[in-house]
Amino acid sequence: MSKLKIAIQKSGRLYEESLQLLKDCGIFVNNGKDQLKVSVENFPIEIMYLRNSDIPQYLEDGIVDIAIVGENLLFEKQKNIEIIQKLGFSKCRVSLAVPKEIETDDLEYFQGKKIATSYPNTLKNFLEQNSISADIHVISGSVEIAPNIGLADGICDIVSSGSTLFKNGLRETVTLLKSEAVLAKTFQLNKDKEAILEKFLFRVKAVLKAKNSKYILMNVPNDKIRIISKTLPVLKSPTVIPLAEEGWSSIHSVINEERFWEVIDELKEKGAQDILIIPIDKMVI
């Protein structure tokens, strides 16, 4: 029987959340990252723990079928790989940063300057698009130290919270691209593996939809049901259940996490009371 080979980071910031996603999808891994390859008993999938920088090449060559990897790495490696689903975790950005005493945020500051980076292709493309000529100095380790030792006038690196920049006397100025973990696939899948991928992707989407949604219950006067129902961004229509107290009903629905407080404020203004919010484990639509 065919098995879908999925690559995840052997170590790094995507490792734990990648395993958690698999677990949320009902795929349980019995052993850990000390092995290169691990089989799963309850789903036709095989996990390969790889170095982050190797994953794009393994995908392009068809050695692995799919992978959980950062968008920024795919952009940098410029491989022939398809992104099939954004996963919403490990969000970051690739940005330019300068010593904190430099007051300007203008990209023109980097004209003729030296820039240290671990993302030379991303930086080169960005500078060319903006007609900036700079000396790119490639560093594989701690890029943030480069300005402090006189190696560069600024850096281009991955940024999450910005705390590492701050600790090294740097500040972020220009964002080149925003990134998050994605599910990517090779173009070399056969029909059997495509069928397995479709089932896996169905589970992933159900998990992601649940994480971005909340189940909401509220008590509403019957004469307010119609106006409150129009406020709710539901999948089809809300569930309305009469209460024991005459003239009142309970409305059940789903709201998006991004608009949570906005929707709650609207519901209260229109007469909803006793609002309860419940997390959703999975959401199949």
N, C-alpha and C positions, 0 to 999 in steps of 0.2 A: 504494500500500500504506500502511495506517495505521502511524503511529509513535507510540509512547508518549512523551509529553513529561515529563521529570523535571527538577525544579528542585533545584539545590544552591547553597550559599553562594558568592557571588563572592569573598569573602574572609572570614576568621574561623576560629574553632577547629574547625569541622566540615568545612572545605574539603578538607584533605589526606586525612582519613580517609574522607570520602565518595568521593573519587576512587579510593582504595585498595580500597574495597568493590566499586566497579564493576569494577576491574581483577581482583579475586579472583573475580568472577562471569564473567570472560571477556569483559568489555566494555572495549575499549581506546579511549581518547580520544587523538586525534592532536595536538590543539592545546589551548591552555589557557584561562585565565580572562580573557584580554584580549578575547575575543569573548563576546557575549551568548548566542549560540546555536551549538551544535556538533552535527553529525550523526555517527552512529557507523555504520561500514560492516558490522560483523559481528553486529549485533542491531538489530531495529526500534525503536530508541529515539533520542530527541533530547534533548540536554542543554541546559538553560538556566541560565546563571549569573546569580543575582539577589541583590539586597541581602537580608540575612537578614530584616529587618523587613517586607519586601514579600511574602515567600513565602506566608504564610497567606492573604492577600487573593487572590493569583494562583490558589491552590488552590480557594478558595471560588467564585471566578468561573469556574473551569474553563479558565483560560488555560494552566495546566499541569495534567497529569493526576495526577502523584505528586511527592513531594518528600522529601528527607532534611533533617530539621529538628529542632530541640530541642523536647522536650515542653513545657518552660517557656514557650517563645514561643507555642505553640498555646494553652496555658492562659491566657496573658496576653491574647492577641488575641480569644479567645472566638468563633472562627469555626466554621461548620458543616462540619467536616472529620473524616474517619475515620482513626484510627491503625490501621494494619494489621500492623505488625511493629516491635517494639523491637529496636534494633541493637547495644546493648551498649557503645557507645563515647561519648566526650564526656560522661561522667557528671558531674553537678554537683547543686547544690541551691540553692533560693532561700531565703535566711535573713535573719533580723534580726540586727543587730550593734550593739554599743554601744562607747563609749570604754572602754579596758581598765581604767581606774580605777573604773568602775562594777562593783560586786561581785555584784549580783544577776543571775540568769538568768531571773527571773520575768517572764512576759509582762505582768504588771500594771505593770511599770516604764514601759511605753509609754502608759499611761493619761494623756491630756491632753498628751502630748509631740508634738514635731515629728519626722517621719520622712521622710528623703529617699530616693527610689527611682526606678528606671527601670521598675518593675513595678507601676504604680498599681492596676490591676484585681485582680491577684493579692493585693496587700496589702489593698486595700479589702475584698475578700471574706473574707479570713482574719480581719481585725479585727472585722468584723461578726459572723462565726460565733462569735467569742470575747468578744463584748460589750465591745470595747475602742474607746474614742473617741480618735482621734489626728488631728493635722493632717498630711495627706500632701502633701509637697512634691515635685513631679515634676522630675527631672533627667535629661537625655539623655546627659550625658557621664560624667565620673568621679564617681560617687556617693560614694566613700570619703572624699573631702576635706570633705564637708559638715559633719560634726561639728567638724572642726579650725578651720573659719572661722566657727563659730557659727550656721550655717544650719539645723542640725538636732540633735536629741538622740540620734539613732541613724539607722541606714540599713536598707534592705531591698534586697538585691542578690544576684546570682548568685555562688556560692562553689564553687570546685573544691578547691584545696589549702589555702586560707586564708592564703596568703603575702601577698597584696595587703592583706588586712585587717590582718595583723600589721605590715606596713610603714607603715601609716597609723594605728597606735595603736589599732586596733579589735579586738574579739573577737566571735566568733559566739555567739549565745545560743539562738535559737529557729529551727527549720527549718520553713518553710511547706510546701514540697514538694520531692520528689526528681525529678530529670530525667535523661534521656539522649537520644541521637539516636534518632529513630524514622523509619519510612517511613510517610508519610501520603498519603491520596488524596482527590481530589475525588469528589463524589457524581454527577458528570456524565459518567462514562465510558460509552461505547457498548460493544456486545458484542465488537467487534474488539479494542478496547483492553483490555477485561477479559481477553481470551484472552492478549494479550501480557503483561499484568501477572501473570497466573497463572504463565507461564513464567519471568518475571523473579523473582517471589517464590520459586519453586522453587529457583532458583540461590542467592538470598540465604540461604534457610534451610539449604541444604547447606553454605554457607561458615560461617555462624554455628554450626551444629552441630559442624563440624570444629574451630572455634576453642575450643569449650567441651569438647572431648573429647581424649583421648590413647589411642593404641594401645599395649597392654601385652602383653609376652611374658614368660613365666617358666617355670622348670623346677620340676616338682612330683613328689614321690613318688606312685606310682599309688594308694596307699591314702589319699592326701589329696585326690585329684581332686574327689570329691563335695563335701566340706566347703568347699574353696576355690572351687568353681564357684558355690556358694550365696552366697559373699561378693561375687562380681563382679556389679555392676549392668549386665548386658549387655543388648543389644537383644533377642536371642532366647536363644541358649545359646553358651557359649564353644567355640572350636575346640581340640580335643585331638589332639596328634600324638605318637605313641610316639617315644622317643629310642633311639639305638643302645645306650645303657647300660640294661641290664635293670632293670625296676622303676621307671623314670622316664618322664615325659611332659612335653611342652611345651604350655602352655596359652596361647592367644591370645585377647584380648578388648579391649573398649573401656571406659574409665572416664571419669567426668565430672571436669573440671578442679576444680570446687568441692569435691569430696570426695577429691581426689587423695591427700593425705598420710594422711588417715584410712584410706582403702582400702589403701594401701601398708603401713601399720602392721599392719592386720588380716591381710593376706596373709603377711607375714613371721612373725607369731605362729603362723599355721596351717601353716607349713612350706614356703612358696614360697621359691625361691632364684634367684639370677642374673636378677633382674628388670630388664627393659629397657623403656624408655619411648620411644615414637616419635611425633612430631607428625603430625597428619592434615591433608592439604591440603584435601580436600573429603569430605563425608559424605552420601551419598544413601541415604535410607531410604524 
